[in-house]
Amino acid sequence: MANPPPPTVIDAKFLQALVCNEASPGLVEAFAPILADRLPAAQIDTPLRLAHFLAQAAVETWMFRRLEEDLSYRAARIAVVWPPLKARADLLAMNPEALGNAAYANINGNGDEASGDGYRFRGRGLFCLTGRANYDAADKTLGDPARHLTEDPDLVSEPVMAVQTTISFWHARNINEAADADDISRVTKLVNGACLAIADRAIIKSRALKLLGK
């Protein structure tokens, strides 16, 4: 027997409550209806699946405040987040393009620092999609010949594409299985590649379940 739908509609008010009203009102109003439409069709449709999905999205979008990574870091923060760049931190500070190219060179399908791939394929969307390989994978999965993400990666910052690429990423990694097991460490690693801010993700997941009546 299919699981009954959660009792609460995923709308802008719900998303604001999820992050204690820290979200950008315009942003959640833009993508909340898209989530409400697309998540059930994508079988992200049980309280646990929704709670895990939304908790990850909240943290990866800085509490629903933006759909694009801000790489305007001060030198001290660069040294903490990217220790290999510590010696160059002063030169990279408050220079988003230079930092992106240095930090993300030669990973996730990106070319070297001079290629510009690091900044071009910086984090965007609900799960901060990062790296040429991930953009290319989303392109192939979505199969839209008119909207090539590797040619125009800024598309992932648009609400519709932000939702579509995030759902595609979720299914490509079979994250529903980890969500069904309520394994937040595994869900977080599948989304983030590590377990960064896992305490925040756990708090928001629990809050989502309460808002969903569980």
VENJO-V485340 format. One record per residue. N is the residue number from 0. SS is DSSP state (h for helix, s for strand, l for the rest). PHI is phi in whole degrees, 0 to 359 (none if undefined). Layout:
# VENJO-V485340
n: {N | N}
ss: {SS | SS}
phi: {PHI | PHI}
This chain:
# VENJO-V485340
n: {0 | 1 | 2 | 3 | 4 | 5 | 6 | 7 | 8 | 9 | 10 | 11 | 12 | 13 | 14 | 15 | 16 | 17 | 18 | 19 | 20 | 21 | 22 | 23 | 24 | 25 | 26 | 27 | 28 | 29 | 30 | 31 | 32 | 33 | 34 | 35 | 36 | 37 | 38 | 39 | 40 | 41 | 42 | 43 | 44 | 45 | 46 | 47 | 48 | 49 | 50 | 51 | 52 | 53 | 54 | 55 | 56 | 57 | 58 | 59 | 60 | 61 | 62 | 63 | 64 | 65 | 66 | 67 | 68 | 69 | 70 | 71 | 72 | 73 | 74 | 75 | 76 | 77 | 78 | 79 | 80 | 81 | 82 | 83 | 84 | 85 | 86 | 87 | 88 | 89 | 90 | 91 | 92 | 93 | 94 | 95 | 96 | 97 | 98 | 99 | 100 | 101 | 102 | 103 | 104 | 105 | 106 | 107 | 108 | 109 | 110 | 111 | 112 | 113 | 114 | 115 | 116 | 117 | 118 | 119 | 120 | 121 | 122 | 123 | 124 | 125 | 126 | 127 | 128 | 129 | 130 | 131 | 132 | 133 | 134 | 135 | 136 | 137 | 138 | 139 | 140 | 141 | 142 | 143 | 144 | 145 | 146 | 147 | 148 | 149 | 150 | 151 | 152 | 153 | 154 | 155 | 156 | 157 | 158 | 159 | 160 | 161 | 162 | 163 | 164 | 165 | 166 | 167 | 168 | 169 | 170 | 171 | 172 | 173 | 174 | 175 | 176 | 177 | 178 | 179 | 180 | 181 | 182 | 183 | 184 | 185 | 186 | 187 | 188 | 189 | 190 | 191 | 192 | 193 | 194 | 195 | 196 | 197 | 198 | 199 | 200 | 201 | 202 | 203 | 204 | 205 | 206 | 207 | 208 | 209 | 210 | 211 | 212 | 213}
ss: {l | l | l | l | l | l | l | l | l | l | l | h | h | h | h | h | h | h | l | l | l | l | l | l | h | h | h | h | h | h | h | h | h | h | h | h | h | h | h | h | h | l | l | l | l | l | h | h | h | h | h | h | h | h | h | h | h | h | h | h | l | l | l | l | l | l | l | s | l | l | l | l | l | l | h | h | h | h | h | h | h | l | h | h | h | h | h | h | h | h | h | h | l | l | l | h | h | h | h | h | h | h | h | l | l | l | l | l | l | l | l | l | h | h | h | l | h | h | h | h | l | l | l | s | l | l | l | l | s | l | l | h | h | h | h | h | h | h | h | h | h | h | l | l | l | l | l | l | l | l | l | l | h | h | h | h | h | l | h | h | h | h | h | h | h | h | h | h | h | h | h | h | l | l | h | h | h | h | h | h | l | l | l | h | h | h | h | h | h | h | h | h | l | l | l | l | l | h | h | h | h | h | h | h | h | h | h | h | h | h | h | l | l | l}
phi: {none | 293 | 291 | 291 | 294 | 302 | 284 | 250 | 283 | 278 | 229 | 299 | 296 | 298 | 294 | 296 | 296 | 297 | 246 | 55 | 62 | 269 | 287 | 285 | 305 | 297 | 291 | 293 | 294 | 285 | 257 | 302 | 297 | 291 | 301 | 301 | 280 | 270 | 297 | 300 | 295 | 267 | 64 | 264 | 222 | 246 | 306 | 294 | 297 | 297 | 298 | 293 | 300 | 290 | 296 | 295 | 297 | 299 | 291 | 289 | 252 | 56 | 63 | 58 | 258 | 200 | 249 | 215 | 297 | 262 | 258 | 273 | 257 | 280 | 302 | 297 | 287 | 301 | 297 | 279 | 284 | 233 | 309 | 298 | 262 | 304 | 293 | 253 | 302 | 297 | 287 | 269 | 299 | 57 | 232 | 305 | 294 | 295 | 294 | 302 | 294 | 283 | 289 | 249 | 292 | 62 | 224 | 52 | 83 | 286 | 280 | 286 | 301 | 291 | 292 | 82 | 297 | 303 | 283 | 300 | 251 | 293 | 295 | 216 | 86 | 287 | 246 | 54 | 305 | 227 | 98 | 305 | 298 | 288 | 294 | 296 | 297 | 296 | 305 | 293 | 289 | 285 | 60 | 260 | 295 | 269 | 224 | 273 | 290 | 288 | 272 | 223 | 297 | 297 | 303 | 291 | 275 | 279 | 308 | 297 | 290 | 301 | 290 | 297 | 292 | 291 | 296 | 300 | 299 | 300 | 287 | 300 | 257 | 51 | 286 | 305 | 298 | 293 | 293 | 298 | 277 | 55 | 259 | 291 | 296 | 292 | 302 | 297 | 295 | 294 | 277 | 262 | 86 | 211 | 236 | 291 | 54 | 293 | 296 | 296 | 296 | 294 | 297 | 291 | 300 | 296 | 295 | 298 | 298 | 295 | 295 | 275 | 84 | 243}
